[in-house]
Amino acid sequence: MFFTIIFCLAVAAAGLSVPLQGQSQDATFRKRTAMTTLQDCLSAGNVPVRFASSDDFSTLAQPFNLRLAYTPAVIVLPTTTEHVSTAVLCAGTNNVKVQAKSGGHSYASFSTGGQDGSMIIDLESFQDVHVDATGVAAVGAGVRLGNLALGIYNQAKRALPHGTCPGVGIGGHATHGGFGYSSRAWGLTLDTIVGMDTVLPNGTSVHVSENEHPDLWYALRGDAADFAIVTTFYLQTQPAPDQVVNWQYSLGGMFSDAMASSEVFQHVQNFALNSSVIDRNLGMGIYLDGTGFSISGTYFGDLDTFTGTLAPELLRGLPSPAASSVRSLSWLDSLVALANNQPLQQPTTGYDQHDDFFAKSVVSPASHPLTAAAMTNYFHYIIQNGVNNSAAGPWFSIINLYGGPDSQINAVPDASSAYSDRSALWVVQHYGSTVQTTAPFPTTSIDFIDGLNDALTEVMSRDDGVVFGAYQNYVDPSLTPAQAHDLYYGAETYARLLALKDQVDPGRVFWNPQSVGN
């Protein structure tokens, strides 16, 4: 079966670099707008908005994950940075929480607030893409990945590492990581950021870079939603490859014998760790759903090297593939193939793709490759509970290779940003959905996905004391704030973020249920 893998230290006060003029501007604004309603405040600033009485409000408020629908107090549709600044100040004056929406694909519907009554700042009008002579792309925060890929390629034959779903927005994707098959070669989308134009909780507009507001530079690359609304990203692009090898092998009989399936995984993992065979140019992931099992990826190299060296080593000792595909493609054709042949060109307004699902993730550290015992336990759970079991509902697992020899994800120092998965070997997504979108989401599906996560981690946690993490772009709304902070950041990073949050956003204007400080 073929399936495209979808990626569908405390801060001292003296070091804080938030401009003082922004604070005085905020105070002046608050005095001027005292005793006004939210609607009056936004109207006075000529901010484009939609309230519940607007004809298109329900359409604009509809989340990607239909399981978690919330009703915002207002949806702001800014066309300028000034609109964003005014809206943030109006929200703060009226004690309304704020969340930005780029593409709206938050698994927990945080891009619609994560609760009723928030202000949503929808950035869909920020659609500019421009590549300068140095290869830096200025990208509006409402741009979707497919349009980004087309824009930088058509302008300058450039490319970026990013996920395979063309409808995902750049905002959360880039600021929480941003993995794609090219990430082992080029790093995460987050690693390409060289600057950001932002609006802070006090309404101030600032440009953030390594040398400008370094405290925010650290925090926004990993947790932007708590500190700023990014309106423009500046991303260092790469020359697009002339050709990419897209490859996939499907294996049959993977859901009858847990030990045999574990042995297959162990061979794939040994291959992924074999520096005599692979380097940064190989991207790889595993897809399984209780029926199909496939290993696929890309290779930045020539077809002969892949078929003559890499493929034989990967396939050595594995069951004969039930189906296979190995093709040398142009850069854009490779992206289309990875997107399951969805068009890269996406609508800039009226985007209307949704799902009804619950998902969790596991970040597996490179210091402890997944053991045979752990994977046997995992496949045993799948065979017992996820094969021909209607209670589990439709589900899939994706196991993406982040680490391994020469990985440029692992090459970046842990302390360089608030992104905390630098030591990952594998990042796993567990995803359960339903086609009955008008009915309550089945609790049996949630239970199955919870059990799938536990089955993968419980043996190594118990026997070896391994600490697993989670990936914030697969945000799990079932986690408590404390659990989320621990899994997404770890204690040291969280302490640094909390100290900065207390200084930059003491009123907690930027908020979701798992925000720093909750």
N, C-alpha and C positions, 0 to 999 in steps of 0.2 A: 504494500500500500504506500502511495506517495503522498506526502503532506509537507507543505512548506513550513519550516520553523518560523514562528512569528515572534517578533520581539516587540503579530498582531499582537588644664592650663588657664586658667582664668585670664581674662583680658583686663589689664590695668586701665584705670580711667584715663591715665595720661596718654595711653596709646590709642584711645578712641578717636576716629577720624571723621565723625559725622559733623558737617559744617554747623557752626554756631549760628550763622545767619539763617539757616533753615529753621532753627528753633525759635528765633525771634519772629520769623515770617509766620510760623505756626501760631505763636501767641497772638499776633496781630489778627490773623484770620479768625481765631476762636473768639476774640473780642467782637469782631465785626459780625460774626454769624451767630452770636449767642441768642438763644430763645427762638431760633428758626427751626422748622421741621427739616427732615432730610430732603424731602421733595423741594421745599423752598430753597434750600441751600444749593442743590444741584441745578435748579432752574436759574438761580442768580448767576451761576457760573457758566451758563449756556452749555451744560454737559449733556450730550445725547444719552437718554435713558429709556428703559422700559419698566413700567410698573405692572402689577398683576392685571390691571384694567386694559392693558395694551393687547391688541389682537394677536400679536406674535410672541407674547410673553411665554406661553406654555411651550412653544416650539423652541425658543431660545434657552429655556430652563431645562429642557429634557437632557438627562445625562447620557453618557456612553453606556454606563452600567445601569440598566433599567431596574435592577434589584434595589438600587439605592437612590431614590428620587427625593429631592428636597425642593422647597419653595423659597427662593431668595426674596429678600425685602425689595431689592431693586437690581436690575441688570444694567450696568453701565456699558455703553458702546462708544468708547473714546475714539477720536480720530487724530488726536494730538497728545503729546506728553502733558500739556497743561490740563487737558481734560482728566487725565489720570491723577495728577496732583490734586486738583480741586476735589475730585470724587473721594480720594483718600482722606482729605481734610474734613470733608462733610461727614464721612462715616465716623471719623474719630470724634467729632463734635457731638454726634448723636448716638455715641456708644453702639455703633453697628460694626460687626466684624467684617473683614475684607478678605476675599480670595481672588486671585487672578485666574483667568481661563485662557490658555493658549490654544490647544487643540481639543481639550475637554476629555481626555482619555483616562483620567484618574480612576483607578480600579475602585477606590473608595468614594468616588464622587466628591472629592475635596474641591474640585474645580467648580462645583456648585455649592460650596460652603461646608459640606459635611454635616450640615444642620439646616433647619429652616431659619429664615430671617437674616441671612448674611447679605452683604453687597458683593455681587459678582462683577468683576471688571473684565469684560470680554474683549480680547485684543485682536479680534479677527480683522480689523482694518489695518493692522500693522503688517503689511505684506511685502515690503520692499526687500529685494535681494540685489546686492551690488558687490562685485569683486573688484578690488583695487589692484594696482600694479604689483603689489607685494604678495598677492594671493590671499589677502584677508577679505573675507566676505562679511559685509554688514547685512544682518538678517533681522527683519522685523519679528517681534515675538509672537505674531499670529501665523507665521509661515508653517505649513505642514511639510513633513519630511520629503514627500515626493516632489513637491514644488521647489523645495530647496535644492534637491539633487539636480533637477532639470535646470534651475536658474544658474547655478554655478558652473554646470557643465556647458550649457549653451553659451554663456558669456566668455568662459575662459578655459574650458576643458579641465575643470578642477573637480575635486571630489572630497568627501568627508566621511568619517566613520559614523554610522548611525544605524538605527533599527530598520527592519524590513517592511513595516507597515506604513504605506505612503500617507495615510490620513492622520498619523500622530503629529501633534504640534511640537515645535522645537522647545517650548518653555520648560515644562517639567522634564522632558526627555533629556535635555542638555544639563539641567541643574541638578538632577538626581543621578546622573551617570551617562546613559546613552550607549548601549551595547549593540554592536552589529558584527557580522562575520569579519569585517575588516579591522575590528578593534585590537586583535592581537598584533596587527602590523602597525596601526596608527594610533592606538589608544582609544579611549571613550570619547564620545562627543564632548563631554565635560573638559577633556584634556586639550581640546582645540580652542577653547575660549581664551582670547587675549584681552577682551574688554567687554564691558556691559554698560549701557545707559540705563539708569534705574530711577525709580521714585521710592523714597524712603517713607516710613510711617508718619513722619512729620510733614510730608508733602514736598520735601526738598528733592530736586533732581540732581543726581550726581553721576559722573562717569567713574566706574570702578575698574581697576586693573591691578596688576602686580605692584605697581608703584603709586597708585592712587587709591587711598582708603584700603590698605592691606588687610585690615580686620574684616571688612566686608568681602574683600576678594577671597579670603579663606572661607567665610561662611556661605556665600552665595553659591559656591561650587560644591554642592552637597545638600544645601538647605535654603534655597533662595526664598521659598514661600513664607518663611518666618521673618524675613528681614527687608525685603524689597520687592517691587514689581519691576522686572526687567522689560524694557520696551524695545531695546535693540541689542542684539548679540553681535560681537565681532569675533569671527571664527577663522583660525588659520587653516586654510585648505591645503590639499595635496594635489599634485598632478594626477589626473585620472589615468589608471592603467589602460593600455591599448586593448588588452585581452585579460579575461579572468576565467579560470576554470571553475565552473559550477558542477558539483558532483553530488550524487546520492546513491546509497545502497539500501535496499529494503530486505530485511531478514524475516523469514517465516518461522513459525513454531516457537515463538519467544514467550508464550504464556501458558506453558504446560508443566515445566520443570524449573522451579525457582533456582536450584543450584546451577543448572546448565545456563540459565539466563544470566546469572551472576558471573559465571566464567566468561561469557561473551563480553560483559561490561568490563571485567578485569583486563581482558585483552585490549579492548579499546582504550582503557585508561593507561595501560602500559605503553601503547602506541603514542598516546598524547604526551607522555613524559619522556619519550625517546629522542634525545637531542641529536643522535646520529642520523635521524630521519627527518624530523620536522623542525621548523623555526617559526618566526613570527608570520611568515607568509601563508600559513594554513589557518583557516577558520573552520570550526567544527561544532556540531551539536547533534544531540540524539532526540528523536521524537518517538513517543509511545502512547498508546491510548487503549490498551487491552485487546486490540485487534491488530493494529499495525505497529511495526517497529522499524525505524529507519535511522541511518547515520548519514549526515549530509553536511555540506559546507562549501567553502570557496578556497581557491588556491591562487595566490599572486605569483604565477610562474607559467612555464610553458606546459602544454598538454603532454608532451612526451615525458617530461620529468615526473608529472603526477602519475601517469599510467605505468611508467617504468620503474619508479622508485617508491612513491608514497602509497599508492593503491595496493601493490602486492604485500607490503608490510602490514597495512591495515587489515587486509582480508585473510592474511595467513592464519590458518587455524580456525577461522570463523565458518559457520554454515554457508553453503553457497547462496549468494543473494537470490531472492525470488525475483527481483527486478533491479535494474541499475540504470543510471544516466550519468554520463560524463561528457560535458560540452565546453568548448572554448567560446566565450561570448564577449561582445563589447561591454564596456562598463555599464551603459544604460540598459542594455539587454539583460545583463546579469542582475541588475536591481529589479527589473520587471519579473524575471524568473523567481527571484527570492520572494517577491510580493505575491506569489501564486498567480501571476499574470494580471494582477490589478494594474490599472494605468497609474503611472507616476503623477500625472497631472490630476490634482484634486481641486474640488470647488473651494473658492475663497469665502463664499457665503453659502448658507443652506446645507452644510454638511449633515448627512442624515444616516450615519451608520451607528448601530447600537447592538448590544448584546445583553444577556441577563445571566450573571455569573457570580461565582465566589472563587477567589484565588489566594494562594499562599506561596511563599518562596523559601528556599534554603540556600544559604551561601556556605559552601564547603571549603574549608581552608586548605591551601596548598601544603601546609605542614603535615596534614593527615589525609592522604588520598583515601577515597571511599574503600572500605575493606570488603573482602568477600562475604564476611558474616553480615555486614550491614546491607549489602546488595541482595543477598539471599533473603533476608528478612523483608526487604522492600518488594522483591518480586513475589514472595509468598503472600504478602498482603494483597498485591494486585491480583494474583491468580484466585485468591479466596474471595475477594470483595469487588474487584473491578472488571471481571470478565463475565459477560452474559448476566449482568446483575442490573436490572432496571432501577433498583433503588439508588445506585450510584449515579445514574443519569449519564449524559455525555460528558466525557472528561478527557484531558490529555496531560502529559508531562513533557516538559522540554528541559533538557540537561545541556547547558551551553558551556563550552570550554573557554574559561577566562585566562587561566594560567598556562603552565607548561613552558618549554624551552623558548627563551627569547620573547616572551609575551610583553608587549609594551603597556599593557594594563598594569601588570605587576611591577614594571620598571619605575613607576612614579612613586616618590616617597610618600609614606602614609600621612605625614604631617603637613603635606602641601595644601590640603583642602579638607573640607568637612566630609567628603566622600570617604567611606570607611571600609570598602571591600577590596582594597588593593592586594590583599594576600589570598584572594580566592583562587581555587583551582576550578571548581564547577559552580555555576549558579543555576539553580533548579526552579522552575515554575510549575506549580500544580494548579490546574484550572478546571473547574466544574461548571457546567452551564445547563440551561433548560430551554426547550423550544416553546414551552407554555408561558409566554411572557405576560399574559394577563392574569395568571394564577399566582398565588403565593409561592415564593421560591422554596423548593423542597428541602427540608432540614436534613433529609438523608444524604443529599448531595454535599451539603456542608460537612456533615459528619465524615463522609468518605474522604473529602479533601483534607480535613484535619488529620484523619488517620493515615493518609498517604504521607503527609509531612512527618508525622511521628515515626512511621515505619522506616523512613530513610535515616532518621537521626538517632533513634533511641538506643541502638546497640552501641554505637561509638560514644555517645554521651555517657552511657552507663559503664561500659567496660574500659574506655580509654580517656574519659574526662574531656572529650573534644567539645569545644564551644562553637556552635554554628551561628551564623548571622542570617540576615534577610536583606532583600534588595528593595529599596524604596520605590522604584518604578513599578514594582508589583505590590503596591501598598496594600496591607491587610487590615481592613477595618475592624476585625474582631480582636485586635490587640489592644490592651490597655495602653495609655500613654507611657507608663513606665516600661512595659514590655517593648513598645515600639522604639523608645529612646535607646534601650539596651541593644536591641537587635540591629537597628539601623546605624547607630553611631558608636556605641561603646561608651564606657564611663568617662574617659579622658576627653574625647571629642565633645560629648554632651556637656560636660562641665564648662568647656570653653564657649560653646554655643549659648548656654544659659546665661553666662556672665555678659555676653554681648547683647543678648535679647533684652536683658534688664536695662541696658543702657540705651539701645537703639529704639526699642519698642516697649517701654514700661507699661503702656496702656493696653498692650496685647491687641493692637489694631489688626495686624495680620494674624489670622487664627484659623486652625482647623482642629478636629478632635485629638490629633496626635502632635500638636505643636510643641515646640520647646517651651518649657515653663508650665505646661499643663500638669 
